[in-house]
């Protein structure tokens, strides 16, 4: 497994050591960061929930994020994230929190520009998690983006509180949904940020060849 892009592109990462961890494939990570406008998170704060190997948060750091908090309950996977941060040189710009995700939502400092999560497919009940993410005061900045990975067998709603779905992408069995956080969801206009769909249209070559790809069978982030 390698970093898909950015400053540390090609750097090897340690993979999952727990059978409950499903590593987000390099193909899907590349697609996510080709779609995202880097200005949304450059030098900003990133939260990686259900971090697994830490590959999503490390991808954000490699693409220019200023800080990343990694949340992973499994002790062995937490050690993998720490090792991957050391090998990529990002230890001074990140912290690994061995916490339950719901506890982390209440205790971490917040003000995140980008929230990444790719929970175990067997966990289920993603609606409850999305509702809690949307409702946590101060967790996400206005105009911030939440990216949720899940199985194609589970559908997410288009709106959770102030979170609004802006793009739905499928890569084999993997689905990636992009949400924008709007503090005043009734009147907020997308002129403050470039829409996710427009970002995708600006990078058609990077997206189209990925959309038909098959998902890796191994499970984590």
Helices and strands as residue ranges (DSSP letters): H 26-35, G 38-40, E 45-49, H 55-62, E 67-71, H 75-88, G 91-93, E 94-97, H 101-107, E 112-117, G 121-123, H 126-135, E 140-151, E 159-160, E 163-171, E 174-181, G 190-192, H 196-202, H 204-211
